[in-house]
Amino acid sequence: MSITLSDDQLRFLRLGFQRLIPPNQIEKIGIAQVVKEVCGLQAQDDSAAPLAIRVRSAGLVLADVEQARVHDRTIIRTWGPRGTLHLLASDDIGWLVPLLGPVFVEGDRRPHLLWA
């Protein structure tokens, strides 16, 4: 059995899974839970990463992100999906490292091109 979705329904589901639905419909949850639900957030730019959390949450501010990352260590900025820096939930590191580690090791074995 297959399910048919309209383009609008599909867009709404994608927004929901990325926690990007309108703020009045977002329940207040902790930073680690936000990061966990989307399986990591891009954190190449350290100053922009908290904004990715803020847009996906309600009532969280920069100080909350710093508390979770620096003091509580419930989120970690590390190399994640696609080989780029991400904020990941500390609880997810245990299964993400074994999953992604071999990919990174293999990538390091390939010759790298140097641009002159």
NUGUTOR-106622 format. One line per 8 residues: for each residue y, x, z of N, C-alpha, C. Coordinates in pm, whole numbers, always signed. Layout:
% residues N
Y,X,Z,Y,X,Z,Y,X,Z | ...
This chain:
% residues 116
-117,+84,+0,+0,+0,+0,+124,+89,+0 | +217,+61,-86,+340,+138,-91,+458,+50,-49 | +560,+117,-1,+681,+48,+42,+792,+84,-56 | +866,-14,-98,+978,+10,-187,+1107,-5,-109 | +1191,+95,-121,+1321,+95,-53,+1432,+101,-156 | +1540,+32,-127,+1659,+44,-212,+1724,+179,-183 | +1814,+219,-270,+1886,+345,-248,+1963,+341,-117 | +2026,+229,-87,+2101,+215,+38,+2009,+224,+160
+1892,+163,+154,+1798,+170,+265,+1752,+314,+287 | +1723,+383,+178,+1680,+523,+187,+1790,+610,+247 | +1915,+590,+202,+2027,+667,+257,+2043,+641,+407 | +2031,+515,+446,+2045,+481,+588,+1935,+547,+671 | +1811,+548,+621,+1702,+614,+693,+1728,+764,+706 | +1774,+827,+599,+1804,+970,+604,+1914,+1000,+706 | +2018,+917,+704,+2125,+934,+802,+2071,+919,+944 | +1985,+822,+965,+1927,+801,+1097,+1842,+918,+1143
+1758,+970,+1054,+1672,+1082,+1092,+1753,+1209,+1119 | +1871,+1219,+1058,+1959,+1333,+1086,+2060,+1303,+1196 | +2045,+1187,+1262,+2135,+1143,+1368,+2280,+1136,+1320 | +2299,+1090,+1198,+2433,+1080,+1141,+2475,+935,+1119 | +2423,+845,+1197,+2463,+705,+1189,+2596,+689,+1262 | +2666,+581,+1241,+2797,+564,+1306,+2789,+586,+1458 | +2891,+654,+1515,+2890,+690,+1657,+2865,+574,+1753 | +2912,+454,+1720,+2893,+343,+1814,+2746,+302,+1824
+2661,+354,+1735,+2519,+322,+1740,+2436,+438,+1796 | +2501,+547,+1833,+2429,+664,+1885,+2425,+655,+2037 | +2305,+659,+2090,+2291,+659,+2236,+2318,+799,+2288 | +2364,+808,+2411,+2395,+937,+2470,+2266,+1005,+2515 | +2241,+1124,+2460,+2126,+1204,+2500,+2173,+1348,+2515 | +2088,+1433,+2570,+2123,+1571,+2593,+2124,+1655,+2466 | +2187,+1769,+2474,+2200,+1860,+2361,+2064,+1906,+2310 | +1977,+1947,+2400,+1845,+1994,+2357,+1769,+1885,+2282
+1784,+1761,+2325,+1716,+1650,+2257,+1773,+1628,+2118 | +1905,+1640,+2103,+1967,+1628,+1970,+1909,+1733,+1877 | +1908,+1858,+1922,+1859,+1969,+1840,+1711,+1950,+1810 | +1635,+1905,+1908,+1491,+1883,+1890,+1463,+1774,+1788 | +1538,+1665,+1794,+1514,+1552,+1704,+1534,+1587,+1557 | +1624,+1680,+1529,+1648,+1718,+1390,+1580,+1852,+1356 | +1500,+1902,+1448,+1424,+2027,+1431,+1514,+2144,+1394 | +1623,+2155,+1467,+1713,+2268,+1449,+1835,+2233,+1366
+1943,+2304,+1396,+2069,+2285,+1323,+2120,+2421,+1276 | +2175,+2425,+1156,+2232,+2547,+1103,+2331,+2607,+1203 | +2321,+2737,+1223,+2411,+2804,+1317,+2456,+2939,+1263 | +2468,+2950,+1131,+2517,+3074,+1071,+2657,+3105,+1124 | +2739,+3004,+1129,+2875,+3018,+1181,+2872,+2967,+1325 | +2883,+3059,+1419,+2868,+3025,+1561,+2970,+2921,+1607 | +3087,+2919,+1545,+3188,+2822,+1588,+3165,+2683,+1527 | +3092,+2675,+1416,+3067,+2546,+1352,+2943,+2477,+1408
+2850,+2553,+1464,+2725,+2495,+1515,+2749,+2385,+1619 | +2840,+2404,+1715,+2864,+2296,+1810,+2915,+2167,+1745 | +2985,+2181,+1632,+3033,+2062,+1561,+2916,+1983,+1503 | +2811,+2053,+1462,+2692,+1985,+1410,+2624,+1904,+1521 | +2633,+1952,+1643,+2578,+1877,+1757,+2670,+1760,+1790 | +2798,+1787,+1791,+2894,+1682,+1830,+2886,+1559,+1740 | +2875,+1582,+1609,+2871,+1469,+1516,+2742,+1388,+1532 | +2640,+1448,+1593,+2511,+1381,+1610,+2491,+1328,+1752
+2596,+1326,+1830,+2583,+1286,+1970,+2702,+1202,+2012 | +2700,+1161,+2138,+2811,+1084,+2193,+2854,+1148,+2324 | +2981,+1180,+2336,+3036,+1229,+2462,+3009,+1374,+2495 | +2961,+1453,+2400,+2936,+1594,+2427,+3053,+1678,+2377 | +3084,+1785,+2449,+3195,+1874,+2413,+3144,+2017,+2406 | +3229,+2107,+2359,+3192,+2247,+2341,+3135,+2308,+2470 | +3196,+2277,+2583,+3147,+2332,+2711,+3003,+2290,+2738 | +2965,+2170,+2697,+2826,+2125,+2715,+2730,+2207,+2630
+2772,+2239,+2508,+2688,+2320,+2418,+2671,+2459,+2476 | +2780,+2518,+2522,+2772,+2652,+2582,+2685,+2651,+2708 | +2695,+2547,+2789,+2612,+2536,+2908,+2464,+2533,+2869 | +2431,+2454,+2767,+2291,+2442,+2724,+2239,+2572,+2663 | +2324,+2643,+2589,+2280,+2764,+2520,+2281,+2887,+2610 | +2390,+2907,+2683,+2408,+3031,+2758,+2348,+3025,+2898 | +2368,+2915,+2966,+2327,+2907,+3106,+2190,+2840,+3125 | +2173,+2721,+3067,+2046,+2649,+3084,+1936,+2702,+2993
+1976,+2761,+2881,+1882,+2813,+2781,+1788,+2705,+2727 | +1836,+2581,+2717,+1755,+2474,+2659,+1763,+2473,+2508 | +1865,+2543,+2452,+1872,+2566,+2309,+1893,+2715,+2287 | +1845,+2764,+2173,+1851,+2906,+2142,+1904,+2923,+2000 | +1992,+3019,+1980,+2038,+3054,+1845,+1950,+3168,+1797 | +1871,+3140,+1695,+1776,+3239,+1647,+1746,+3215,+1499 | +1668,+3305,+1440,+1627,+3287,+1301,+1528,+3173,+1296 | +1555,+3078,+1209,+1471,+2959,+1203,+1433,+2924,+1061
+1427,+2795,+1033,+1388,+2751,+899,+1477,+2814,+792 | +1418,+2842,+680,+1485,+2902,+564,+1536,+3044,+592 | +1493,+3104,+702,+1533,+3241,+730,+1679,+3258,+765 | +1743,+3152,+813,+1883,+3159,+852,+1897,+3125,+1000 | +2011,+3160,+1057,+2034,+3132,+1198,+2043,+2983,+1223 | +1972,+2938,+1325,+1969,+2797,+1363,+1979,+2786,+1514 | +2024,+2671,+1560,+2008,+2634,+1700,+1876,+2559,+1707 | +1787,+2605,+1792,+1656,+2541,+1810,+1638,+2507,+1956
+1565,+2400,+1983,+1532,+2366,+2121,+1433,+2469,+2174 | +1457,+2516,+2295,+1368,+2616,+2356,+1223,+2568,+2357 | +1204,+2438,+2379,+1069,+2383,+2382,+998,+2395,+2247 | +1072,+2407,+2138,+1012,+2413,+2005,+976,+2555,+1962 | +1027,+2654,+2030,+1003,+2793,+1991,+853,+2824,+1988 | +779,+2770,+2084,+635,+2797,+2095,+554,+2759,+1972 | +595,+2657,+1899,+520,+2621,+1779,+590,+2666,+1651 | +723,+2687,+1657,+794,+2729,+1537,+770,+2877,+1504
+764,+2962,+1603,+743,+3105,+1577,+608,+3130,+1509 | +497,+3074,+1560,+370,+3094,+1488,+371,+3033,+1347 | +446,+2924,+1330,+453,+2861,+1199,+537,+2942,+1100 | +654,+2986,+1143,+747,+3054,+1053,+732,+3206,+1053 | +679,+3263,+1161,+667,+3409,+1171,+598,+3473,+1053 | +479,+3425,+1013,+411,+3487,+898,+492,+3481,+769 | +572,+3378,+753,+657,+3367,+633,+761,+3478,+634 | +820,+3503,+752,+921,+3608,+761,+860,+3746,+743
+741,+3768,+799,+674,+3897,+785,+645,+3923,+638 | +591,+3823,+568,+561,+3838,+426,+688,+3865,+346 | +796,+3797,+380,+922,+3817,+311,+974,+3958,+327 | +948,+4021,+442,+992,+4158,+465,+911,+4259,+386 | +793,+4220,+341,+707,+4311,+265,+750,+4321,+120 | +820,+4219,+70,+864,+4220,-69,+976,+4321,-87 | +984,+4384,-204,+1094,+4477,-227,+1227,+4405,-228 | +1326,+4466,-172,+1460,+4408,-168,+1548,+4476,-273
+1623,+4397,-342,+1714,+4451,-441,+1844,+4493,-375 | +1891,+4607,-407,+2019,+4653,-354,+2121,+4648,-465 | +2235,+4591,-435,+2342,+4581,-534,+2435,+4701,-521 | +2464,+4764,-630,+2551,+4882,-629,+2696,+4842,-636
